[in-house]
């Protein structure tokens, strides 16, 4: 069996890390809106991915308000590539 990454496999997390591949970093509220989730749901996913070293975040200010910026780490990119390769292997096995 291919080696799927259980941390990335959840649909929202897969969408999250995939979204982060297209940018150097993204604002928390932008990710929340793109994923159609609440602050608390996004925070939980980011915490789990952060503990694994897949994402990093930094606090900052934009237009006079505090915000959090999120970026995919090299480890996160590597994990996503491995997960996608495992998915492709599964797909290729389907007749």
Biopython code that builds the backbone (N, CA, C, O; Angstrom):
import numpy as np
from Bio.PDB.StructureBuilder import StructureBuilder

atoms = [
    (1, "UNK", "N", (0.835, -1.194, 0.000)),
    (1, "UNK", "CA", (0.000, 0.000, 0.000)),
    (1, "UNK", "C", (0.876, 1.252, 0.000)),
    (1, "UNK", "O", (1.912, 1.297, 0.664)),
    (2, "UNK", "N", (0.451, 2.259, -0.746)),
    (2, "UNK", "CA", (1.186, 3.528, -0.746)),
    (2, "UNK", "C", (1.174, 4.167, 0.639)),
    (2, "UNK", "O", (0.285, 3.911, 1.450)),
    (3, "UNK", "N", (2.158, 4.987, 0.887)),
    (3, "UNK", "CA", (2.327, 5.644, 2.177)),
    (3, "UNK", "C", (1.635, 7.006, 2.199)),
    (3, "UNK", "O", (2.266, 8.035, 1.957)),
    (4, "UNK", "N", (0.326, 7.004, 2.493)),
    (4, "UNK", "CA", (-0.408, 8.258, 2.628)),
    (4, "UNK", "C", (-0.023, 8.907, 3.948)),
    (4, "UNK", "O", (0.203, 8.214, 4.940)),
    (5, "UNK", "N", (0.052, 10.225, 3.963)),
    (5, "UNK", "CA", (0.367, 10.962, 5.184)),
    (5, "UNK", "C", (-0.945, 11.270, 5.898)),
    (5, "UNK", "O", (-1.715, 12.103, 5.420)),
    (6, "UNK", "N", (-1.219, 10.625, 7.026)),
    (6, "UNK", "CA", (-2.497, 10.833, 7.708)),
    (6, "UNK", "C", (-2.707, 12.278, 8.174)),
    (6, "UNK", "O", (-3.845, 12.723, 8.324)),
    (7, "UNK", "N", (-1.640, 12.989, 8.397)),
    (7, "UNK", "CA", (-1.759, 14.377, 8.828)),
    (7, "UNK", "C", (-2.252, 15.272, 7.693)),
    (7, "UNK", "O", (-2.978, 16.236, 7.935)),
    (8, "UNK", "N", (-1.868, 14.963, 6.480)),
    (8, "UNK", "CA", (-2.273, 15.758, 5.322)),
    (8, "UNK", "C", (-3.554, 15.224, 4.696)),
    (8, "UNK", "O", (-4.257, 15.970, 4.015)),
    (9, "UNK", "N", (-3.868, 13.972, 4.905)),
    (9, "UNK", "CA", (-4.960, 13.309, 4.194)),
    (9, "UNK", "C", (-6.340, 13.921, 4.433)),
    (9, "UNK", "O", (-7.182, 13.880, 3.536)),
    (10, "UNK", "N", (-6.593, 14.481, 5.600)),
    (10, "UNK", "CA", (-7.898, 15.103, 5.872)),
    (10, "UNK", "C", (-8.168, 16.169, 4.813)),
    (10, "UNK", "O", (-7.286, 16.976, 4.519)),
    (11, "UNK", "N", (-9.364, 16.186, 4.238)),
    (11, "UNK", "CA", (-9.646, 17.091, 3.122)),
    (11, "UNK", "C", (-9.290, 18.560, 3.363)),
    (11, "UNK", "O", (-8.699, 19.196, 2.490)),
    (12, "UNK", "N", (-9.634, 19.099, 4.511)),
    (12, "UNK", "CA", (-9.335, 20.508, 4.767)),
    (12, "UNK", "C", (-7.835, 20.739, 4.851)),
    (12, "UNK", "O", (-7.335, 21.741, 4.339)),
    (13, "UNK", "N", (-7.117, 19.838, 5.482)),
    (13, "UNK", "CA", (-5.658, 19.991, 5.568)),
    (13, "UNK", "C", (-5.011, 19.853, 4.206)),
    (13, "UNK", "O", (-4.059, 20.569, 3.896)),
    (14, "UNK", "N", (-5.515, 18.941, 3.390)),
    (14, "UNK", "CA", (-4.977, 18.781, 2.039)),
    (14, "UNK", "C", (-5.205, 20.065, 1.234)),
    (14, "UNK", "O", (-4.304, 20.524, 0.531)),
    (15, "UNK", "N", (-6.400, 20.640, 1.334)),
    (15, "UNK", "CA", (-6.673, 21.904, 0.652)),
    (15, "UNK", "C", (-5.785, 23.018, 1.190)),
    (15, "UNK", "O", (-5.309, 23.863, 0.432)),
    (16, "UNK", "N", (-5.568, 23.017, 2.483)),
    (16, "UNK", "CA", (-4.752, 24.049, 3.121)),
    (16, "UNK", "C", (-3.307, 24.002, 2.622)),
    (16, "UNK", "O", (-2.774, 25.014, 2.166)),
    (17, "UNK", "N", (-2.679, 22.843, 2.704)),
    (17, "UNK", "CA", (-1.276, 22.765, 2.285)),
    (17, "UNK", "C", (-1.141, 22.968, 0.782)),
    (17, "UNK", "O", (-0.158, 23.547, 0.318)),
    (18, "UNK", "N", (-2.117, 22.498, 0.023)),
    (18, "UNK", "CA", (-2.088, 22.712, -1.420)),
    (18, "UNK", "C", (-2.191, 24.196, -1.739)),
    (18, "UNK", "O", (-1.488, 24.688, -2.621)),
    (19, "UNK", "N", (-3.047, 24.906, -1.040)),
    (19, "UNK", "CA", (-3.188, 26.352, -1.237)),
    (19, "UNK", "C", (-1.883, 27.075, -0.941)),
    (19, "UNK", "O", (-1.530, 28.031, -1.632)),
    (20, "UNK", "N", (-1.178, 26.634, 0.063)),
    (20, "UNK", "CA", (0.064, 27.296, 0.457)),
    (20, "UNK", "C", (1.212, 27.053, -0.520)),
    (20, "UNK", "O", (2.213, 27.767, -0.470)),
    (21, "UNK", "N", (1.095, 26.071, -1.399)),
    (21, "UNK", "CA", (2.162, 25.831, -2.373)),
    (21, "UNK", "C", (2.247, 26.950, -3.404)),
    (21, "UNK", "O", (3.293, 27.146, -4.022)),
    (22, "UNK", "N", (1.168, 27.673, -3.591)),
    (22, "UNK", "CA", (1.110, 28.699, -4.639)),
    (22, "UNK", "C", (1.619, 30.061, -4.180)),
    (22, "UNK", "O", (1.771, 30.967, -4.999)),
    (23, "UNK", "N", (1.883, 30.219, -2.884)),
    (23, "UNK", "CA", (2.280, 31.519, -2.341)),
    (23, "UNK", "C", (3.444, 31.358, -1.374)),
    (23, "UNK", "O", (3.700, 30.264, -0.871)),
    (24, "UNK", "N", (4.143, 32.456, -1.121)),
    (24, "UNK", "CA", (5.218, 32.387, -0.127)),
    (24, "UNK", "C", (4.629, 32.341, 1.280)),
    (24, "UNK", "O", (5.174, 31.684, 2.166)),
    (25, "UNK", "N", (3.520, 33.039, 1.477)),
    (25, "UNK", "CA", (2.765, 32.966, 2.730)),
    (25, "UNK", "C", (1.377, 33.526, 2.479)),
    (25, "UNK", "O", (1.152, 34.249, 1.509)),
    (26, "UNK", "N", (0.445, 33.184, 3.367)),
    (26, "UNK", "CA", (-0.932, 33.640, 3.223)),
    (26, "UNK", "C", (-1.439, 34.137, 4.566)),
    (26, "UNK", "O", (-1.040, 33.643, 5.621)),
    (27, "UNK", "N", (-2.313, 35.112, 4.510)),
    (27, "UNK", "CA", (-2.908, 35.657, 5.720)),
    (27, "UNK", "C", (-3.975, 34.688, 6.242)),
    (27, "UNK", "O", (-4.708, 34.075, 5.466)),
    (28, "UNK", "N", (-4.045, 34.564, 7.551)),
    (28, "UNK", "CA", (-4.983, 33.654, 8.208)),
    (28, "UNK", "C", (-6.399, 33.842, 7.673)),
    (28, "UNK", "O", (-7.062, 32.868, 7.314)),
    (29, "UNK", "N", (-6.867, 35.095, 7.617)),
    (29, "UNK", "CA", (-8.261, 35.335, 7.195)),
    (29, "UNK", "C", (-8.479, 34.938, 5.739)),
    (29, "UNK", "O", (-9.577, 34.514, 5.380)),
    (30, "UNK", "N", (-7.473, 35.065, 4.907)),
    (30, "UNK", "CA", (-7.589, 34.645, 3.508)),
    (30, "UNK", "C", (-7.756, 33.133, 3.432)),
    (30, "UNK", "O", (-8.587, 32.634, 2.672)),
    (31, "UNK", "N", (-6.971, 32.405, 4.213)),
    (31, "UNK", "CA", (-7.097, 30.946, 4.251)),
    (31, "UNK", "C", (-8.456, 30.529, 4.794)),
    (31, "UNK", "O", (-9.089, 29.623, 4.253)),
    (32, "UNK", "N", (-8.901, 31.176, 5.845)),
    (32, "UNK", "CA", (-10.197, 30.856, 6.449)),
    (32, "UNK", "C", (-11.317, 31.004, 5.421)),
    (32, "UNK", "O", (-12.185, 30.139, 5.307)),
    (33, "UNK", "N", (-11.288, 32.107, 4.676)),
    (33, "UNK", "CA", (-12.328, 32.345, 3.677)),
    (33, "UNK", "C", (-12.228, 31.362, 2.513)),
    (33, "UNK", "O", (-13.247, 30.868, 2.029)),
    (34, "UNK", "N", (-11.024, 31.082, 2.069)),
    (34, "UNK", "CA", (-10.841, 30.164, 0.944)),
    (34, "UNK", "C", (-11.292, 28.742, 1.289)),
    (34, "UNK", "O", (-11.818, 28.025, 0.438)),
    (35, "UNK", "N", (-11.078, 28.349, 2.543)),
    (35, "UNK", "CA", (-11.426, 26.995, 2.972)),
    (35, "UNK", "C", (-12.846, 26.885, 3.524)),
    (35, "UNK", "O", (-13.339, 25.782, 3.758)),
    (36, "UNK", "N", (-13.504, 28.029, 3.732)),
    (36, "UNK", "CA", (-14.873, 28.057, 4.270)),
    (36, "UNK", "C", (-14.961, 27.350, 5.625)),
    (36, "UNK", "O", (-15.821, 26.498, 5.848)),
    (37, "UNK", "N", (-14.045, 27.729, 6.524)),
    (37, "UNK", "CA", (-14.035, 27.169, 7.877)),
    (37, "UNK", "C", (-14.015, 28.313, 8.888)),
    (37, "UNK", "O", (-13.768, 29.466, 8.535)),
    (38, "UNK", "N", (-14.275, 27.979, 10.130)),
    (38, "UNK", "CA", (-14.243, 28.970, 11.203)),
    (38, "UNK", "C", (-12.808, 29.203, 11.659)),
    (38, "UNK", "O", (-11.905, 28.438, 11.322)),
    (39, "UNK", "N", (-12.612, 30.264, 12.427)),
    (39, "UNK", "CA", (-11.295, 30.546, 13.002)),
    (39, "UNK", "C", (-10.784, 29.363, 13.812)),
    (39, "UNK", "O", (-9.623, 28.973, 13.697)),
    (40, "UNK", "N", (-11.666, 28.795, 14.636)),
    (40, "UNK", "CA", (-11.217, 27.714, 15.518)),
    (40, "UNK", "C", (-10.837, 26.463, 14.734)),
    (40, "UNK", "O", (-9.867, 25.790, 15.083)),
    (41, "UNK", "N", (-11.581, 26.142, 13.689)),
    (41, "UNK", "CA", (-11.252, 24.967, 12.875)),
    (41, "UNK", "C", (-9.905, 25.177, 12.185)),
    (41, "UNK", "O", (-9.054, 24.287, 12.196)),
    (42, "UNK", "N", (-9.712, 26.350, 11.587)),
    (42, "UNK", "CA", (-8.438, 26.621, 10.917)),
    (42, "UNK", "C", (-7.291, 26.606, 11.920)),
    (42, "UNK", "O", (-6.222, 26.071, 11.626)),
    (43, "UNK", "N", (-7.494, 27.181, 13.089)),
    (43, "UNK", "CA", (-6.455, 27.188, 14.122)),
    (43, "UNK", "C", (-6.051, 25.775, 14.517)),
    (43, "UNK", "O", (-4.864, 25.498, 14.692)),
    (44, "UNK", "N", (-7.018, 24.883, 14.657)),
    (44, "UNK", "CA", (-6.717, 23.491, 15.024)),
    (44, "UNK", "C", (-5.895, 22.807, 13.936)),
    (44, "UNK", "O", (-4.922, 22.111, 14.223)),
    (45, "UNK", "N", (-6.295, 23.012, 12.697)),
    (45, "UNK", "CA", (-5.541, 22.399, 11.598)),
    (45, "UNK", "C", (-4.126, 22.967, 11.526)),
    (45, "UNK", "O", (-3.164, 22.222, 11.338)),
    (46, "UNK", "N", (-4.002, 24.277, 11.674)),
    (46, "UNK", "CA", (-2.675, 24.895, 11.630)),
    (46, "UNK", "C", (-1.809, 24.438, 12.797)),
    (46, "UNK", "O", (-0.603, 24.253, 12.635)),
    (47, "UNK", "N", (-2.400, 24.255, 13.955)),
    (47, "UNK", "CA", (-1.645, 23.764, 15.113)),
    (47, "UNK", "C", (-1.091, 22.367, 14.853)),
    (47, "UNK", "O", (0.077, 22.093, 15.129)),
    (48, "UNK", "N", (-1.932, 21.490, 14.323)),
    (48, "UNK", "CA", (-1.489, 20.121, 14.040)),
    (48, "UNK", "C", (-0.386, 20.120, 12.989)),
    (48, "UNK", "O", (0.615, 19.418, 13.135)),
    (49, "UNK", "N", (-0.567, 20.901, 11.934)),
    (49, "UNK", "CA", (0.448, 20.965, 10.883)),
    (49, "UNK", "C", (1.718, 21.646, 11.384)),
    (49, "UNK", "O", (2.821, 21.275, 10.981)),
    (50, "UNK", "N", (1.570, 22.628, 12.250)),
    (50, "UNK", "CA", (2.722, 23.318, 12.820)),
    (50, "UNK", "C", (3.536, 22.415, 13.730)),
    (50, "UNK", "O", (4.766, 22.448, 13.699)),
    (51, "UNK", "N", (2.857, 21.604, 14.543)),
    (51, "UNK", "CA", (3.553, 20.675, 15.440)),
    (51, "UNK", "C", (4.377, 19.663, 14.643)),
    (51, "UNK", "O", (5.425, 19.208, 15.102)),
    (52, "UNK", "N", (3.900, 19.317, 13.457)),
    (52, "UNK", "CA", (4.624, 18.378, 12.600)),
    (52, "UNK", "C", (5.730, 19.071, 11.816)),
    (52, "UNK", "O", (6.535, 18.409, 11.161)),
    (53, "UNK", "N", (5.776, 20.394, 11.878)),
    (53, "UNK", "CA", (6.792, 21.134, 11.141)),
    (53, "UNK", "C", (6.429, 21.394, 9.687)),
    (53, "UNK", "O", (7.287, 21.769, 8.889)),
    (54, "UNK", "N", (5.159, 21.197, 9.340)),
    (54, "UNK", "CA", (4.721, 21.366, 7.955)),
    (54, "UNK", "C", (4.406, 22.818, 7.609)),
    (54, "UNK", "O", (4.527, 23.216, 6.451)),
    (55, "UNK", "N", (4.007, 23.608, 8.595)),
    (55, "UNK", "CA", (3.735, 25.029, 8.369)),
    (55, "UNK", "C", (4.394, 25.840, 9.476)),
    (55, "UNK", "O", (4.710, 25.323, 10.548)),
    (56, "UNK", "N", (4.591, 27.121, 9.190)),
    (56, "UNK", "CA", (5.059, 28.043, 10.221)),
    (56, "UNK", "C", (4.179, 29.278, 10.134)),
    (56, "UNK", "O", (3.604, 29.577, 9.087)),
    (57, "UNK", "N", (4.085, 29.980, 11.233)),
    (57, "UNK", "CA", (3.269, 31.191, 11.229)),
    (57, "UNK", "C", (4.041, 32.314, 11.899)),
    (57, "UNK", "O", (4.955, 32.094, 12.693)),
    (58, "UNK", "N", (3.638, 33.517, 11.548)),
    (58, "UNK", "CA", (4.226, 34.690, 12.177)),
    (58, "UNK", "C", (3.134, 35.713, 12.366)),
    (58, "UNK", "O", (2.208, 35.810, 11.562)),
    (59, "UNK", "N", (3.251, 36.474, 13.436)),
    (59, "UNK", "CA", (2.303, 37.548, 13.730)),
    (59, "UNK", "C", (2.809, 38.829, 13.103)),
    (59, "UNK", "O", (4.016, 39.054, 13.009)),
    (60, "UNK", "N", (1.883, 39.667, 12.676)),
    (60, "UNK", "CA", (2.252, 40.936, 12.085)),
    (60, "UNK", "C", (1.070, 41.875, 12.092)),
    (60, "UNK", "O", (0.038, 41.587, 12.698)),
    (61, "UNK", "N", (1.221, 42.983, 11.427)),
    (61, "UNK", "CA", (0.140, 43.961, 11.319)),
    (61, "UNK", "C", (-0.075, 44.287, 9.853)),
    (61, "UNK", "O", (0.865, 44.342, 9.059)),
    (62, "UNK", "N", (-1.325, 44.499, 9.521)),
    (62, "UNK", "CA", (-1.691, 44.898, 8.159)),
    (62, "UNK", "C", (-2.840, 45.886, 8.260)),
    (62, "UNK", "O", (-3.874, 45.596, 8.862)),
    (63, "UNK", "N", (-2.651, 47.043, 7.671)),
    (63, "UNK", "CA", (-3.664, 48.102, 7.719)),
    (63, "UNK", "C", (-4.081, 48.427, 9.153)),
    (63, "UNK", "O", (-5.255, 48.666, 9.434)),
    (64, "UNK", "N", (-3.105, 48.432, 10.047)),
    (64, "UNK", "CA", (-3.357, 48.795, 11.429)),
    (64, "UNK", "C", (-4.006, 47.730, 12.282)),
    (64, "UNK", "O", (-4.380, 48.007, 13.421)),
    (65, "UNK", "N", (-4.152, 46.524, 11.770)),
    (65, "UNK", "CA", (-4.738, 45.446, 12.589)),
    (65, "UNK", "C", (-3.780, 44.269, 12.643)),
    (65, "UNK", "O", (-2.994, 44.034, 11.726)),
    (66, "UNK", "N", (-3.873, 43.537, 13.748)),
    (66, "UNK", "CA", (-3.010, 42.378, 13.934)),
    (66, "UNK", "C", (-3.489, 41.235, 13.046)),
    (66, "UNK", "O", (-4.689, 41.035, 12.855)),
    (67, "UNK", "N", (-2.545, 40.503, 12.519)),
    (67, "UNK", "CA", (-2.885, 39.354, 11.684)),
    (67, "UNK", "C", (-1.818, 38.278, 11.826)),
    (67, "UNK", "O", (-0.734, 38.521, 12.354)),
    (68, "UNK", "N", (-2.143, 37.100, 11.350)),
    (68, "UNK", "CA", (-1.208, 35.979, 11.347)),
    (68, "UNK", "C", (-0.967, 35.566, 9.904)),
    (68, "UNK", "O", (-1.900, 35.417, 9.114)),
    (69, "UNK", "N", (0.298, 35.385, 9.583)),
    (69, "UNK", "CA", (0.698, 34.927, 8.262)),
    (69, "UNK", "C", (1.165, 33.480, 8.376)),
    (69, "UNK", "O", (1.837, 33.116, 9.340)),
    (70, "UNK", "N", (0.813, 32.662, 7.401)),
    (70, "UNK", "CA", (1.114, 31.232, 7.429)),
    (70, "UNK", "C", (1.884, 30.867, 6.167)),
    (70, "UNK", "O", (1.563, 31.344, 5.078)),
    (71, "UNK", "N", (2.901, 30.017, 6.315)),
    (71, "UNK", "CA", (3.695, 29.557, 5.181)),
    (71, "UNK", "C", (3.945, 28.063, 5.295)),
    (71, "UNK", "O", (4.022, 27.512, 6.392)),
    (72, "UNK", "N", (4.069, 27.426, 4.155)),
    (72, "UNK", "CA", (4.423, 26.017, 4.091)),
    (72, "UNK", "C", (5.940, 25.903, 4.231)),
    (72, "UNK", "O", (6.680, 26.646, 3.585)),
    (73, "UNK", "N", (6.398, 24.994, 5.055)),
    (73, "UNK", "CA", (7.840, 24.790, 5.239)),
    (73, "UNK", "C", (8.358, 23.810, 4.187)),
    (73, "UNK", "O", (7.580, 23.190, 3.463)),
    (74, "UNK", "N", (9.671, 23.681, 4.116)),
    (74, "UNK", "CA", (10.271, 22.692, 3.215)),
    (74, "UNK", "C", (9.799, 21.285, 3.585)),
    (74, "UNK", "O", (9.532, 20.463, 2.708)),
    (75, "UNK", "N", (9.700, 21.016, 4.879)),
    (75, "UNK", "CA", (9.215, 19.700, 5.329)),
    (75, "UNK", "C", (7.769, 19.488, 4.885)),
    (75, "UNK", "O", (7.389, 18.378, 4.512)),
    (76, "UNK", "N", (6.973, 20.537, 4.923)),
    (76, "UNK", "CA", (5.585, 20.454, 4.478)),
    (76, "UNK", "C", (5.489, 20.186, 2.984)),
    (76, "UNK", "O", (4.665, 19.386, 2.541)),
    (77, "UNK", "N", (6.334, 20.859, 2.213)),
    (77, "UNK", "CA", (6.353, 20.626, 0.760)),
    (77, "UNK", "C", (6.762, 19.182, 0.446)),
    (77, "UNK", "O", (6.177, 18.536, -0.423)),
    (78, "UNK", "N", (7.761, 18.695, 1.154)),
    (78, "UNK", "CA", (8.213, 17.320, 0.957)),
    (78, "UNK", "C", (7.119, 16.329, 1.323)),
    (78, "UNK", "O", (6.883, 15.361, 0.599)),
    (79, "UNK", "N", (6.451, 16.570, 2.446)),
    (79, "UNK", "CA", (5.368, 15.682, 2.879)),
    (79, "UNK", "C", (4.224, 15.691, 1.870)),
    (79, "UNK", "O", (3.655, 14.643, 1.565)),
    (80, "UNK", "N", (3.890, 16.865, 1.356)),
    (80, "UNK", "CA", (2.814, 16.956, 0.370)),
    (80, "UNK", "C", (3.193, 16.213, -0.909)),
    (80, "UNK", "O", (2.366, 15.496, -1.473)),
    (81, "UNK", "N", (4.416, 16.374, -1.365)),
    (81, "UNK", "CA", (4.859, 15.659, -2.569)),
    (81, "UNK", "C", (4.751, 14.142, -2.372)),
    (81, "UNK", "O", (4.305, 13.426, -3.269)),
    (82, "UNK", "N", (5.159, 13.662, -1.201)),
    (82, "UNK", "CA", (5.057, 12.233, -0.910)),
    (82, "UNK", "C", (3.620, 11.763, -0.863)),
    (82, "UNK", "O", (3.302, 10.675, -1.343)),
    (83, "UNK", "N", (2.756, 12.572, -0.290)),
    (83, "UNK", "CA", (1.334, 12.229, -0.196)),
    (83, "UNK", "C", (0.710, 12.169, -1.591)),
    (83, "UNK", "O", (-0.038, 11.243, -1.905)),
    (84, "UNK", "N", (1.022, 13.163, -2.421)),
    (84, "UNK", "CA", (0.494, 13.197, -3.786)),
    (84, "UNK", "C", (1.003, 11.992, -4.581)),
    (84, "UNK", "O", (0.247, 11.396, -5.348)),
    (85, "UNK", "N", (2.254, 11.633, -4.408)),
    (85, "UNK", "CA", (2.803, 10.455, -5.093)),
    (85, "UNK", "C", (2.053, 9.195, -4.671)),
    (85, "UNK", "O", (1.768, 8.334, -5.504)),
    (86, "UNK", "N", (1.734, 9.082, -3.381)),
    (86, "UNK", "CA", (0.982, 7.920, -2.888)),
    (86, "UNK", "C", (-0.429, 7.911, -3.470)),
    (86, "UNK", "O", (-0.944, 6.852, -3.827)),
    (87, "UNK", "N", (-1.053, 9.077, -3.567)),
    (87, "UNK", "CA", (-2.387, 9.161, -4.172)),
    (87, "UNK", "C", (-2.336, 8.747, -5.645)),
    (87, "UNK", "O", (-3.213, 8.029, -6.125)),
    (88, "UNK", "N", (-1.315, 9.201, -6.348)),
    (88, "UNK", "CA", (-1.171, 8.827, -7.764)),
    (88, "UNK", "C", (-1.000, 7.325, -7.921)),
    (88, "UNK", "O", (-1.545, 6.720, -8.844)),
    (89, "UNK", "N", (-0.245, 6.734, -7.018)),
    (89, "UNK", "CA", (-0.046, 5.279, -7.061)),
    (89, "UNK", "C", (-1.374, 4.551, -6.869)),
    (89, "UNK", "O", (-1.656, 3.566, -7.550)),
    (90, "UNK", "N", (-2.181, 5.042, -5.942)),
    (90, "UNK", "CA", (-3.506, 4.439, -5.734)),
    (90, "UNK", "C", (-4.401, 4.608, -6.964)),
    (90, "UNK", "O", (-5.097, 3.680, -7.376)),
    (91, "UNK", "N", (-4.368, 5.797, -7.532)),
    (91, "UNK", "CA", (-5.192, 6.086, -8.713)),
    (91, "UNK", "C", (-4.765, 5.201, -9.883)),
    (91, "UNK", "O", (-5.608, 4.685, -10.616)),
    (92, "UNK", "N", (-3.462, 5.030, -10.054)),
    (92, "UNK", "CA", (-2.949, 4.206, -11.162)),
    (92, "UNK", "C", (-3.363, 2.749, -11.031)),
    (92, "UNK", "O", (-3.402, 2.029, -12.028)),
    (93, "UNK", "N", (-3.674, 2.300, -9.812)),
    (93, "UNK", "CA", (-4.070, 0.917, -9.598)),
    (93, "UNK", "C", (-5.531, 0.663, -9.928)),
    (93, "UNK", "O", (-5.972, -0.485, -9.989)),
    (94, "UNK", "N", (-6.286, 1.747, -10.143)),
    (94, "UNK", "CA", (-7.712, 1.612, -10.465)),
    (94, "UNK", "C", (-7.851, 1.286, -11.934)),
    (94, "UNK", "O", (-7.236, 1.927, -12.787)),
    (95, "UNK", "N", (-8.662, 0.286, -12.222)),
    (95, "UNK", "CA", (-8.885, -0.105, -13.633)),
    (95, "UNK", "C", (-9.787, 0.870, -14.328)),
    (95, "UNK", "O", (-10.084, 0.703, -15.511)),
]
sb = StructureBuilder()
sb.init_structure("model")
sb.init_model(0)
sb.init_chain("A")
sb.init_seg("    ")
for serial, (resi, resn, name, xyz) in enumerate(atoms, 1):
    if name == "N":
        sb.init_residue(resn, " ", resi, " ")
    sb.init_atom(name, np.array(xyz, "f"), 0.0, 1.0, " ", f" {name:<3s}", serial, name[0])
structure = sb.get_structure()
